[in-house]
């Protein structure tokens, strides 16, 4: 069975950041939120804007080149 890379989304104190996304990417985030809710047992999908931070965090945390270059 396939498993999403994004686990539980923590409720942390946010820092305000404004971004613009292409419509197609926003639609994919909405769809991801629906699948994420289904796979994690949530009754309602998380708002797409709440997914961006954990996705970026996961991406940065698993980027081996970044980790290697950061320590130089």
mmCIF file of the N, C-alpha and C atoms, coordinates in Angstrom:
data_MODEL
# 
_entry.id   MODEL 
# 
loop_
_atom_site.group_PDB 
_atom_site.id 
_atom_site.type_symbol 
_atom_site.label_atom_id 
_atom_site.label_alt_id 
_atom_site.label_comp_id 
_atom_site.label_asym_id 
_atom_site.label_entity_id 
_atom_site.label_seq_id 
_atom_site.pdbx_PDB_ins_code 
_atom_site.Cartn_x 
_atom_site.Cartn_y 
_atom_site.Cartn_z 
_atom_site.occupancy 
_atom_site.B_iso_or_equiv 
_atom_site.pdbx_formal_charge 
_atom_site.auth_seq_id 
_atom_site.auth_comp_id 
_atom_site.auth_asym_id 
_atom_site.auth_atom_id 
_atom_site.pdbx_PDB_model_num 
ATOM 1   N N  . UNK A 1 1  ? 0.834   -1.175 0.000   1.00 0.00 ? 1  UNK A N  1 
ATOM 2   C CA . UNK A 1 1  ? 0.000   0.000  0.000   1.00 0.00 ? 1  UNK A CA 1 
ATOM 3   C C  . UNK A 1 1  ? 0.883   1.243  0.000   1.00 0.00 ? 1  UNK A C  1 
ATOM 4   N N  . UNK A 1 2  ? 0.534   2.202  -0.807  1.00 0.00 ? 2  UNK A N  1 
ATOM 5   C CA . UNK A 1 2  ? 1.281   3.452  -0.870  1.00 0.00 ? 2  UNK A CA 1 
ATOM 6   C C  . UNK A 1 2  ? 1.003   4.295  0.358   1.00 0.00 ? 2  UNK A C  1 
ATOM 7   N N  . UNK A 1 3  ? 2.011   5.053  0.761   1.00 0.00 ? 3  UNK A N  1 
ATOM 8   C CA . UNK A 1 3  ? 1.864   5.915  1.929   1.00 0.00 ? 3  UNK A CA 1 
ATOM 9   C C  . UNK A 1 3  ? 2.297   7.321  1.547   1.00 0.00 ? 3  UNK A C  1 
ATOM 10  N N  . UNK A 1 4  ? 1.526   8.322  1.950   1.00 0.00 ? 4  UNK A N  1 
ATOM 11  C CA . UNK A 1 4  ? 1.882   9.706  1.676   1.00 0.00 ? 4  UNK A CA 1 
ATOM 12  C C  . UNK A 1 4  ? 3.140   10.079 2.440   1.00 0.00 ? 4  UNK A C  1 
ATOM 13  N N  . UNK A 1 5  ? 3.930   10.946 1.879   1.00 0.00 ? 5  UNK A N  1 
ATOM 14  C CA . UNK A 1 5  ? 5.154   11.393 2.544   1.00 0.00 ? 5  UNK A CA 1 
ATOM 15  C C  . UNK A 1 5  ? 4.853   12.341 3.695   1.00 0.00 ? 5  UNK A C  1 
ATOM 16  N N  . UNK A 1 6  ? 3.743   13.036 3.603   1.00 0.00 ? 6  UNK A N  1 
ATOM 17  C CA . UNK A 1 6  ? 3.387   14.007 4.631   1.00 0.00 ? 6  UNK A CA 1 
ATOM 18  C C  . UNK A 1 6  ? 2.570   13.328 5.711   1.00 0.00 ? 6  UNK A C  1 
ATOM 19  N N  . UNK A 1 7  ? 3.059   13.395 6.935   1.00 0.00 ? 7  UNK A N  1 
ATOM 20  C CA . UNK A 1 7  ? 2.343   12.806 8.064   1.00 0.00 ? 7  UNK A CA 1 
ATOM 21  C C  . UNK A 1 7  ? 1.396   13.811 8.685   1.00 0.00 ? 7  UNK A C  1 
ATOM 22  N N  . UNK A 1 8  ? 1.258   13.736 9.983   1.00 0.00 ? 8  UNK A N  1 
ATOM 23  C CA . UNK A 1 8  ? 0.373   14.651 10.713  1.00 0.00 ? 8  UNK A CA 1 
ATOM 24  C C  . UNK A 1 8  ? 0.882   16.083 10.582  1.00 0.00 ? 8  UNK A C  1 
ATOM 25  N N  . UNK A 1 9  ? -0.041  17.021 10.470  1.00 0.00 ? 9  UNK A N  1 
ATOM 26  C CA . UNK A 1 9  ? 0.306   18.434 10.367  1.00 0.00 ? 9  UNK A CA 1 
ATOM 27  C C  . UNK A 1 9  ? 0.176   19.044 11.757  1.00 0.00 ? 9  UNK A C  1 
ATOM 28  N N  . UNK A 1 10 ? 1.298   19.547 12.276  1.00 0.00 ? 10 UNK A N  1 
ATOM 29  C CA . UNK A 1 10 ? 1.324   20.133 13.617  1.00 0.00 ? 10 UNK A CA 1 
ATOM 30  C C  . UNK A 1 10 ? 0.683   21.511 13.610  1.00 0.00 ? 10 UNK A C  1 
ATOM 31  N N  . UNK A 1 11 ? 0.113   21.883 14.727  1.00 0.00 ? 11 UNK A N  1 
ATOM 32  C CA . UNK A 1 11 ? -0.495  23.200 14.875  1.00 0.00 ? 11 UNK A CA 1 
ATOM 33  C C  . UNK A 1 11 ? 0.502   24.096 15.598  1.00 0.00 ? 11 UNK A C  1 
ATOM 34  N N  . UNK A 1 12 ? 1.372   24.749 14.842  1.00 0.00 ? 12 UNK A N  1 
ATOM 35  C CA . UNK A 1 12 ? 2.404   25.612 15.409  1.00 0.00 ? 12 UNK A CA 1 
ATOM 36  C C  . UNK A 1 12 ? 2.044   27.071 15.191  1.00 0.00 ? 12 UNK A C  1 
ATOM 37  N N  . UNK A 1 13 ? 2.700   27.947 15.946  1.00 0.00 ? 13 UNK A N  1 
ATOM 38  C CA . UNK A 1 13 ? 2.479   29.379 15.760  1.00 0.00 ? 13 UNK A CA 1 
ATOM 39  C C  . UNK A 1 13 ? 3.023   29.780 14.388  1.00 0.00 ? 13 UNK A C  1 
ATOM 40  N N  . UNK A 1 14 ? 2.169   30.297 13.530  1.00 0.00 ? 14 UNK A N  1 
ATOM 41  C CA . UNK A 1 14 ? 2.605   30.612 12.172  1.00 0.00 ? 14 UNK A CA 1 
ATOM 42  C C  . UNK A 1 14 ? 3.306   31.966 12.058  1.00 0.00 ? 14 UNK A C  1 
ATOM 43  N N  . UNK A 1 15 ? 4.079   32.096 11.005  1.00 0.00 ? 15 UNK A N  1 
ATOM 44  C CA . UNK A 1 15 ? 4.670   33.357 10.588  1.00 0.00 ? 15 UNK A CA 1 
ATOM 45  C C  . UNK A 1 15 ? 3.982   33.714 9.281   1.00 0.00 ? 15 UNK A C  1 
ATOM 46  N N  . UNK A 1 16 ? 3.460   34.909 9.177   1.00 0.00 ? 16 UNK A N  1 
ATOM 47  C CA . UNK A 1 16 ? 2.700   35.326 8.000   1.00 0.00 ? 16 UNK A CA 1 
ATOM 48  C C  . UNK A 1 16 ? 3.623   35.432 6.792   1.00 0.00 ? 16 UNK A C  1 
ATOM 49  N N  . UNK A 1 17 ? 3.218   34.796 5.709   1.00 0.00 ? 17 UNK A N  1 
ATOM 50  C CA . UNK A 1 17 ? 3.967   34.825 4.459   1.00 0.00 ? 17 UNK A CA 1 
ATOM 51  C C  . UNK A 1 17 ? 2.961   34.805 3.324   1.00 0.00 ? 17 UNK A C  1 
ATOM 52  N N  . UNK A 1 18 ? 3.083   35.729 2.400   1.00 0.00 ? 18 UNK A N  1 
ATOM 53  C CA . UNK A 1 18 ? 2.171   35.761 1.256   1.00 0.00 ? 18 UNK A CA 1 
ATOM 54  C C  . UNK A 1 18 ? 2.880   35.232 0.026   1.00 0.00 ? 18 UNK A C  1 
ATOM 55  N N  . UNK A 1 19 ? 2.222   34.308 -0.675  1.00 0.00 ? 19 UNK A N  1 
ATOM 56  C CA . UNK A 1 19 ? 2.782   33.771 -1.909  1.00 0.00 ? 19 UNK A CA 1 
ATOM 57  C C  . UNK A 1 19 ? 1.680   33.682 -2.956  1.00 0.00 ? 19 UNK A C  1 
ATOM 58  N N  . UNK A 1 20 ? 2.083   33.617 -4.195  1.00 0.00 ? 20 UNK A N  1 
ATOM 59  C CA . UNK A 1 20 ? 1.150   33.388 -5.289  1.00 0.00 ? 20 UNK A CA 1 
ATOM 60  C C  . UNK A 1 20 ? 1.491   32.053 -5.908  1.00 0.00 ? 20 UNK A C  1 
ATOM 61  N N  . UNK A 1 21 ? 0.466   31.241 -6.143  1.00 0.00 ? 21 UNK A N  1 
ATOM 62  C CA . UNK A 1 21 ? 0.649   29.929 -6.743  1.00 0.00 ? 21 UNK A CA 1 
ATOM 63  C C  . UNK A 1 21 ? -0.089  29.863 -8.067  1.00 0.00 ? 21 UNK A C  1 
ATOM 64  N N  . UNK A 1 22 ? 0.445   29.119 -9.010  1.00 0.00 ? 22 UNK A N  1 
ATOM 65  C CA . UNK A 1 22 ? -0.326  28.869 -10.226 1.00 0.00 ? 22 UNK A CA 1 
ATOM 66  C C  . UNK A 1 22 ? -1.606  28.113 -9.866  1.00 0.00 ? 22 UNK A C  1 
ATOM 67  N N  . UNK A 1 23 ? -2.664  28.354 -10.610 1.00 0.00 ? 23 UNK A N  1 
ATOM 68  C CA . UNK A 1 23 ? -3.942  27.702 -10.346 1.00 0.00 ? 23 UNK A CA 1 
ATOM 69  C C  . UNK A 1 23 ? -3.849  26.188 -10.341 1.00 0.00 ? 23 UNK A C  1 
ATOM 70  N N  . UNK A 1 24 ? -3.053  25.640 -11.242 1.00 0.00 ? 24 UNK A N  1 
ATOM 71  C CA . UNK A 1 24 ? -2.914  24.181 -11.320 1.00 0.00 ? 24 UNK A CA 1 
ATOM 72  C C  . UNK A 1 24 ? -2.271  23.620 -10.053 1.00 0.00 ? 24 UNK A C  1 
ATOM 73  N N  . UNK A 1 25 ? -1.298  24.326 -9.503  1.00 0.00 ? 25 UNK A N  1 
ATOM 74  C CA . UNK A 1 25 ? -0.656  23.867 -8.271  1.00 0.00 ? 25 UNK A CA 1 
ATOM 75  C C  . UNK A 1 25 ? -1.634  23.942 -7.100  1.00 0.00 ? 25 UNK A C  1 
ATOM 76  N N  . UNK A 1 26 ? -2.419  25.002 -7.040  1.00 0.00 ? 26 UNK A N  1 
ATOM 77  C CA . UNK A 1 26 ? -3.425  25.112 -5.982  1.00 0.00 ? 26 UNK A CA 1 
ATOM 78  C C  . UNK A 1 26 ? -4.425  23.961 -6.078  1.00 0.00 ? 26 UNK A C  1 
ATOM 79  N N  . UNK A 1 27 ? -4.842  23.634 -7.275  1.00 0.00 ? 27 UNK A N  1 
ATOM 80  C CA . UNK A 1 27 ? -5.778  22.515 -7.458  1.00 0.00 ? 27 UNK A CA 1 
ATOM 81  C C  . UNK A 1 27 ? -5.157  21.206 -6.972  1.00 0.00 ? 27 UNK A C  1 
ATOM 82  N N  . UNK A 1 28 ? -3.869  21.011 -7.229  1.00 0.00 ? 28 UNK A N  1 
ATOM 83  C CA . UNK A 1 28 ? -3.183  19.805 -6.760  1.00 0.00 ? 28 UNK A CA 1 
ATOM 84  C C  . UNK A 1 28 ? -3.080  19.787 -5.237  1.00 0.00 ? 28 UNK A C  1 
ATOM 85  N N  . UNK A 1 29 ? -2.874  20.947 -4.622  1.00 0.00 ? 29 UNK A N  1 
ATOM 86  C CA . UNK A 1 29 ? -2.849  21.023 -3.158  1.00 0.00 ? 29 UNK A CA 1 
ATOM 87  C C  . UNK A 1 29 ? -4.213  20.664 -2.565  1.00 0.00 ? 29 UNK A C  1 
ATOM 88  N N  . UNK A 1 30 ? -5.281  21.138 -3.191  1.00 0.00 ? 30 UNK A N  1 
ATOM 89  C CA . UNK A 1 30 ? -6.632  20.812 -2.728  1.00 0.00 ? 30 UNK A CA 1 
ATOM 90  C C  . UNK A 1 30 ? -6.855  19.309 -2.817  1.00 0.00 ? 30 UNK A C  1 
ATOM 91  N N  . UNK A 1 31 ? -6.461  18.716 -3.926  1.00 0.00 ? 31 UNK A N  1 
ATOM 92  C CA . UNK A 1 31 ? -6.610  17.268 -4.100  1.00 0.00 ? 31 UNK A CA 1 
ATOM 93  C C  . UNK A 1 31 ? -5.747  16.509 -3.092  1.00 0.00 ? 31 UNK A C  1 
ATOM 94  N N  . UNK A 1 32 ? -4.525  16.974 -2.871  1.00 0.00 ? 32 UNK A N  1 
ATOM 95  C CA . UNK A 1 32 ? -3.644  16.340 -1.885  1.00 0.00 ? 32 UNK A CA 1 
ATOM 96  C C  . UNK A 1 32 ? -4.281  16.399 -0.499  1.00 0.00 ? 32 UNK A C  1 
ATOM 97  N N  . UNK A 1 33 ? -4.873  17.540 -0.160  1.00 0.00 ? 33 UNK A N  1 
ATOM 98  C CA . UNK A 1 33 ? -5.516  17.697 1.148   1.00 0.00 ? 33 UNK A CA 1 
ATOM 99  C C  . UNK A 1 33 ? -6.638  16.682 1.327   1.00 0.00 ? 33 UNK A C  1 
ATOM 100 N N  . UNK A 1 34 ? -7.387  16.425 0.271   1.00 0.00 ? 34 UNK A N  1 
ATOM 101 C CA . UNK A 1 34 ? -8.471  15.435 0.343   1.00 0.00 ? 34 UNK A CA 1 
ATOM 102 C C  . UNK A 1 34 ? -7.918  14.034 0.581   1.00 0.00 ? 34 UNK A C  1 
ATOM 103 N N  . UNK A 1 35 ? -6.880  13.674 -0.162  1.00 0.00 ? 35 UNK A N  1 
ATOM 104 C CA . UNK A 1 35 ? -6.268  12.350 0.001   1.00 0.00 ? 35 UNK A CA 1 
ATOM 105 C C  . UNK A 1 35 ? -5.628  12.241 1.383   1.00 0.00 ? 35 UNK A C  1 
ATOM 106 N N  . UNK A 1 36 ? -4.944  13.293 1.809   1.00 0.00 ? 36 UNK A N  1 
ATOM 107 C CA . UNK A 1 36 ? -4.296  13.313 3.120   1.00 0.00 ? 36 UNK A CA 1 
ATOM 108 C C  . UNK A 1 36 ? -5.332  13.095 4.225   1.00 0.00 ? 36 UNK A C  1 
ATOM 109 N N  . UNK A 1 37 ? -6.466  13.772 4.135   1.00 0.00 ? 37 UNK A N  1 
ATOM 110 C CA . UNK A 1 37 ? -7.521  13.614 5.143   1.00 0.00 ? 37 UNK A CA 1 
ATOM 111 C C  . UNK A 1 37 ? -8.030  12.178 5.170   1.00 0.00 ? 37 UNK A C  1 
ATOM 112 N N  . UNK A 1 38 ? -8.245  11.625 4.003   1.00 0.00 ? 38 UNK A N  1 
ATOM 113 C CA . UNK A 1 38 ? -8.738  10.248 3.925   1.00 0.00 ? 38 UNK A CA 1 
ATOM 114 C C  . UNK A 1 38 ? -7.735  9.268  4.524   1.00 0.00 ? 38 UNK A C  1 
ATOM 115 N N  . UNK A 1 39 ? -6.457  9.448  4.202   1.00 0.00 ? 39 UNK A N  1 
ATOM 116 C CA . UNK A 1 39 ? -5.420  8.516  4.649   1.00 0.00 ? 39 UNK A CA 1 
ATOM 117 C C  . UNK A 1 39 ? -5.052  8.673  6.123   1.00 0.00 ? 39 UNK A C  1 
ATOM 118 N N  . UNK A 1 40 ? -5.283  9.853  6.691   1.00 0.00 ? 40 UNK A N  1 
ATOM 119 C CA . UNK A 1 40 ? -4.936  10.082 8.098   1.00 0.00 ? 40 UNK A CA 1 
ATOM 120 C C  . UNK A 1 40 ? -6.156  10.057 9.010   1.00 0.00 ? 40 UNK A C  1 
ATOM 121 N N  . UNK A 1 41 ? -7.326  9.786  8.449   1.00 0.00 ? 41 UNK A N  1 
ATOM 122 C CA . UNK A 1 41 ? -8.532  9.659  9.255   1.00 0.00 ? 41 UNK A CA 1 
ATOM 123 C C  . UNK A 1 41 ? -9.167  10.965 9.690   1.00 0.00 ? 41 UNK A C  1 
ATOM 124 N N  . UNK A 1 42 ? -8.819  12.052 9.034   1.00 0.00 ? 42 UNK A N  1 
ATOM 125 C CA . UNK A 1 42 ? -9.438  13.336 9.369   1.00 0.00 ? 42 UNK A CA 1 
ATOM 126 C C  . UNK A 1 42 ? -10.835 13.405 8.760   1.00 0.00 ? 42 UNK A C  1 
ATOM 127 N N  . UNK A 1 43 ? -11.749 14.062 9.453   1.00 0.00 ? 43 UNK A N  1 
ATOM 128 C CA . UNK A 1 43 ? -13.110 14.180 8.930   1.00 0.00 ? 43 UNK A CA 1 
ATOM 129 C C  . UNK A 1 43 ? -13.198 15.216 7.815   1.00 0.00 ? 43 UNK A C  1 
ATOM 130 N N  . UNK A 1 44 ? -12.335 16.204 7.851   1.00 0.00 ? 44 UNK A N  1 
ATOM 131 C CA . UNK A 1 44 ? -12.298 17.263 6.839   1.00 0.00 ? 44 UNK A CA 1 
ATOM 132 C C  . UNK A 1 44 ? -10.860 17.471 6.375   1.00 0.00 ? 44 UNK A C  1 
ATOM 133 N N  . UNK A 1 45 ? -10.669 17.799 5.105   1.00 0.00 ? 45 UNK A N  1 
ATOM 134 C CA . UNK A 1 45 ? -9.311  18.085 4.632   1.00 0.00 ? 45 UNK A CA 1 
ATOM 135 C C  . UNK A 1 45 ? -8.742  19.338 5.293   1.00 0.00 ? 45 UNK A C  1 
ATOM 136 N N  . UNK A 1 46 ? -7.442  19.337 5.473   1.00 0.00 ? 46 UNK A N  1 
ATOM 137 C CA . UNK A 1 46 ? -6.735  20.521 5.958   1.00 0.00 ? 46 UNK A CA 1 
ATOM 138 C C  . UNK A 1 46 ? -6.754  21.553 4.841   1.00 0.00 ? 46 UNK A C  1 
ATOM 139 N N  . UNK A 1 47 ? -6.832  22.814 5.191   1.00 0.00 ? 47 UNK A N  1 
ATOM 140 C CA . UNK A 1 47 ? -6.789  23.860 4.168   1.00 0.00 ? 47 UNK A CA 1 
ATOM 141 C C  . UNK A 1 47 ? -5.477  23.759 3.392   1.00 0.00 ? 47 UNK A C  1 
ATOM 142 N N  . UNK A 1 48 ? -5.534  23.945 2.080   1.00 0.00 ? 48 UNK A N  1 
ATOM 143 C CA . UNK A 1 48 ? -4.318  23.814 1.271   1.00 0.00 ? 48 UNK A CA 1 
ATOM 144 C C  . UNK A 1 48 ? -3.165  24.684 1.760   1.00 0.00 ? 48 UNK A C  1 
ATOM 145 N N  . UNK A 1 49 ? -3.464  25.887 2.232   1.00 0.00 ? 49 UNK A N  1 
ATOM 146 C CA . UNK A 1 49 ? -2.388  26.771 2.699   1.00 0.00 ? 49 UNK A CA 1 
ATOM 147 C C  . UNK A 1 49 ? -1.690  26.229 3.939   1.00 0.00 ? 49 UNK A C  1 
ATOM 148 N N  . UNK A 1 50 ? -2.357  25.367 4.693   1.00 0.00 ? 50 UNK A N  1 
ATOM 149 C CA . UNK A 1 50 ? -1.732  24.751 5.868   1.00 0.00 ? 50 UNK A CA 1 
ATOM 150 C C  . UNK A 1 50 ? -0.821  23.595 5.483   1.00 0.00 ? 50 UNK A C  1 
ATOM 151 N N  . UNK A 1 51 ? -0.931  23.111 4.265   1.00 0.00 ? 51 UNK A N  1 
ATOM 152 C CA . UNK A 1 51 ? -0.074  22.014 3.807   1.00 0.00 ? 51 UNK A CA 1 
ATOM 153 C C  . UNK A 1 51 ? 1.292   22.496 3.328   1.00 0.00 ? 51 UNK A C  1 
ATOM 154 N N  . UNK A 1 52 ? 1.361   23.735 2.903   1.00 0.00 ? 52 UNK A N  1 
ATOM 155 C CA . UNK A 1 52 ? 2.585   24.239 2.275   1.00 0.00 ? 52 UNK A CA 1 
ATOM 156 C C  . UNK A 1 52 ? 3.775   24.174 3.226   1.00 0.00 ? 52 UNK A C  1 
ATOM 157 N N  . UNK A 1 53 ? 3.631   24.653 4.454   1.00 0.00 ? 53 UNK A N  1 
ATOM 158 C CA . UNK A 1 53 ? 4.760   24.661 5.398   1.00 0.00 ? 53 UNK A CA 1 
ATOM 159 C C  . UNK A 1 53 ? 5.274   23.256 5.702   1.00 0.00 ? 53 UNK A C  1 
ATOM 160 N N  . UNK A 1 54 ? 4.410   22.286 6.047   1.00 0.00 ? 54 UNK A N  1 
ATOM 161 C CA . UNK A 1 54 ? 4.947   20.949 6.312   1.00 0.00 ? 54 UNK A CA 1 
ATOM 162 C C  . UNK A 1 54 ? 5.571   20.302 5.076   1.00 0.00 ? 54 UNK A C  1 
ATOM 163 N N  . UNK A 1 55 ? 5.024   20.607 3.906   1.00 0.00 ? 55 UNK A N  1 
ATOM 164 C CA . UNK A 1 55 ? 5.610   20.057 2.679   1.00 0.00 ? 55 UNK A CA 1 
ATOM 165 C C  . UNK A 1 55 ? 7.003   20.642 2.439   1.00 0.00 ? 55 UNK A C  1 
ATOM 166 N N  . UNK A 1 56 ? 7.132   21.947 2.617   1.00 0.00 ? 56 UNK A N  1 
ATOM 167 C CA . UNK A 1 56 ? 8.444   22.575 2.459   1.00 0.00 ? 56 UNK A CA 1 
ATOM 168 C C  . UNK A 1 56 ? 9.425   22.070 3.506   1.00 0.00 ? 56 UNK A C  1 
ATOM 169 N N  . UNK A 1 57 ? 8.955   21.921 4.731   1.00 0.00 ? 57 UNK A N  1 
ATOM 170 C CA . UNK A 1 57 ? 9.814   21.415 5.795   1.00 0.00 ? 57 UNK A CA 1 
ATOM 171 C C  . UNK A 1 57 ? 10.310  20.009 5.463   1.00 0.00 ? 57 UNK A C  1 
ATOM 172 N N  . UNK A 1 58 ? 9.418   19.163 4.993   1.00 0.00 ? 58 UNK A N  1 
ATOM 173 C CA . UNK A 1 58 ? 9.806   17.797 4.632   1.00 0.00 ? 58 UNK A CA 1 
ATOM 174 C C  . UNK A 1 58 ? 10.809  17.813 3.473   1.00 0.00 ? 58 UNK A C  1 
ATOM 175 N N  . UNK A 1 59 ? 10.539  18.646 2.481   1.00 0.00 ? 59 UNK A N  1 
ATOM 176 C CA . UNK A 1 59 ? 11.435  18.745 1.331   1.00 0.00 ? 59 UNK A CA 1 
ATOM 177 C C  . UNK A 1 59 ? 12.838  19.169 1.768   1.00 0.00 ? 59 UNK A C  1 
ATOM 178 N N  . UNK A 1 60 ? 12.918  20.220 2.579   1.00 0.00 ? 60 UNK A N  1 
ATOM 179 C CA . UNK A 1 60 ? 14.215  20.724 3.028   1.00 0.00 ? 60 UNK A CA 1 
ATOM 180 C C  . UNK A 1 60 ? 14.906  19.719 3.944   1.00 0.00 ? 60 UNK A C  1 
ATOM 181 N N  . UNK A 1 61 ? 14.146  19.090 4.823   1.00 0.00 ? 61 UNK A N  1 
ATOM 182 C CA . UNK A 1 61 ? 14.714  18.126 5.773   1.00 0.00 ? 61 UNK A CA 1 
ATOM 183 C C  . UNK A 1 61 ? 15.292  16.892 5.100   1.00 0.00 ? 61 UNK A C  1 
ATOM 184 N N  . UNK A 1 62 ? 14.776  16.546 3.942   1.00 0.00 ? 62 UNK A N  1 
ATOM 185 C CA . UNK A 1 62 ? 15.235  15.332 3.260   1.00 0.00 ? 62 UNK A CA 1 
ATOM 186 C C  . UNK A 1 62 ? 16.162  15.620 2.083   1.00 0.00 ? 62 UNK A C  1 
ATOM 187 N N  . UNK A 1 63 ? 16.535  16.872 1.894   1.00 0.00 ? 63 UNK A N  1 
ATOM 188 C CA . UNK A 1 63 ? 17.439  17.240 0.803   1.00 0.00 ? 63 UNK A CA 1 
ATOM 189 C C  . UNK A 1 63 ? 18.882  17.026 1.265   1.00 0.00 ? 63 UNK A C  1 
ATOM 190 N N  . UNK A 1 64 ? 19.464  15.935 0.854   1.00 0.00 ? 64 UNK A N  1 
ATOM 191 C CA . UNK A 1 64 ? 20.817  15.583 1.302   1.00 0.00 ? 64 UNK A CA 1 
ATOM 192 C C  . UNK A 1 64 ? 21.867  16.586 0.841   1.00 0.00 ? 64 UNK A C  1 
ATOM 193 N N  . UNK A 1 65 ? 21.719  17.088 -0.372  1.00 0.00 ? 65 UNK A N  1 
ATOM 194 C CA . UNK A 1 65 ? 22.684  18.066 -0.872  1.00 0.00 ? 65 UNK A CA 1 
ATOM 195 C C  . UNK A 1 65 ? 22.640  19.330 -0.014  1.00 0.00 ? 65 UNK A C  1 
ATOM 196 N N  . UNK A 1 66 ? 21.450  19.765 0.344   1.00 0.00 ? 66 UNK A N  1 
ATOM 197 C CA . UNK A 1 66 ? 21.316  20.944 1.198   1.00 0.00 ? 66 UNK A CA 1 
ATOM 198 C C  . UNK A 1 66 ? 21.987  20.708 2.550   1.00 0.00 ? 66 UNK A C  1 
ATOM 199 N N  . UNK A 1 67 ? 21.744  19.559 3.150   1.00 0.00 ? 67 UNK A N  1 
ATOM 200 C CA . UNK A 1 67 ? 22.344  19.240 4.451   1.00 0.00 ? 67 UNK A CA 1 
ATOM 201 C C  . UNK A 1 67 ? 23.865  19.229 4.361   1.00 0.00 ? 67 UNK A C  1 
ATOM 202 N N  . UNK A 1 68 ? 24.373  18.657 3.290   1.00 0.00 ? 68 UNK A N  1 
ATOM 203 C CA . UNK A 1 68 ? 25.823  18.571 3.110   1.00 0.00 ? 68 UNK A CA 1 
ATOM 204 C C  . UNK A 1 68 ? 26.422  19.965 2.904   1.00 0.00 ? 68 UNK A C  1 
ATOM 205 N N  . UNK A 1 69 ? 25.817  20.758 2.033   1.00 0.00 ? 69 UNK A N  1 
ATOM 206 C CA . UNK A 1 69 ? 26.346  22.089 1.732   1.00 0.00 ? 69 UNK A CA 1 
ATOM 207 C C  . UNK A 1 69 ? 26.146  23.057 2.895   1.00 0.00 ? 69 UNK A C  1 
ATOM 208 N N  . UNK A 1 70 ? 25.115  22.864 3.655   1.00 0.00 ? 70 UNK A N  1 
ATOM 209 C CA . UNK A 1 70 ? 24.816  23.728 4.791   1.00 0.00 ? 70 UNK A CA 1 
ATOM 210 C C  . UNK A 1 70 ? 25.880  23.610 5.876   1.00 0.00 ? 70 UNK A C  1 
ATOM 211 N N  . UNK A 1 71 ? 26.435  22.433 6.035   1.00 0.00 ? 71 UNK A N  1 
ATOM 212 C CA . UNK A 1 71 ? 27.419  22.210 7.096   1.00 0.00 ? 71 UNK A CA 1 
ATOM 213 C C  . UNK A 1 71 ? 28.816  22.692 6.725   1.00 0.00 ? 71 UNK A C  1 
ATOM 214 N N  . UNK A 1 72 ? 28.997  23.157 5.521   1.00 0.00 ? 72 UNK A N  1 
ATOM 215 C CA . UNK A 1 72 ? 30.324  23.645 5.100   1.00 0.00 ? 72 UNK A CA 1 
ATOM 216 C C  . UNK A 1 72 ? 30.587  25.022 5.634   1.00 0.00 ? 72 UNK A C  1 
# 
